[in-house]
Amino acid sequence: GQKNAAWSEMARRLAHEIKNPLTPIQLAAERLRLKYIDTLNPGQSEMLDRLTNTIIQQVETMKDMVNTFSEYAYTPKISQKNIDLNKLIQEVVDLYSTLMNADRTIEMDLAENLPPIKADTGRLRQVFNNLLHNAFDATPSNMHTVIKVKSHFVSNHGLDFVEIWIKDAGAGIADELIDRVFEPYVTSKAKGTGLGLAIVQKIIEEHGGIVWLENNDDSPGACAIIRLPVVTAVQHTNVNNINQ
């Protein structure tokens, strides 16, 4: 715990220190461009435009990477309260529906009367955002994309939990990657930091849950499966007995 906190703090500071010089680099490139672009001949101004653009865009990429990194390194105190998971999923999907068009749909199959879970709403929202984002990324943009989101209650060997599935219809995950997708910086995507799934796993584990990915048996694509423990009356009676 203490060692992790020290690493976490160091990583956060490092991220902060890297971020500090990025803004002046960007501003300097923008000012260079503004100051000289109209004074040069067309060939030179085209080159200045191209080079300053590269600096500005790459700095932007670095900022994004540093932000994601500090997010991964940061372990805030999570404030958990009883929440209705279906309601949270619905909110995240509603947000995505503004990004959807005729080619993209999310099909929902949310179980009725799901028991509440104890969770930090903001952190879980981040999980669903990341997983939906991945699901859309995985599917080719030129074909009709259906993402399936399902929630149900599972009772297994005396343990009660809620299971959430987020299923895409993309190319699936290569066998050699499937067990490693949650490791930091393991990614098959051309762009992105490779920290999205590492952050997802970290948050789910903070909530006492587990998450894994598997390729679909019956259709193309992969499915992210999350299990979160439910708040049950049984646990409460046990706690009371201990206190008596």
Buried (B, 14 or more C-beta within 10 A) or exposed (E): EEEEEEEBEEBBEBBEEBBEEBEEBBEEBBEBBEEEBEEEEEEEBEEBEEEBEEBBEBBEEBBEBBEBBBBBBBBEEBEBEEBEBBEBBBEBBEEBEEEBEEEBBBEBEBBEEBBBBBBBBEBBBBBBBBBBBBBBBBBEEEEEBBBBBBBBBEEEEEEBBBBBBBBBBBBBBEEEEBEEBBEBEBBEEEEBBBBBBBBBBBBBEBBBBBBBBBBBEEEEBBBBBBBBBBBBEEEEEEEEEEEE
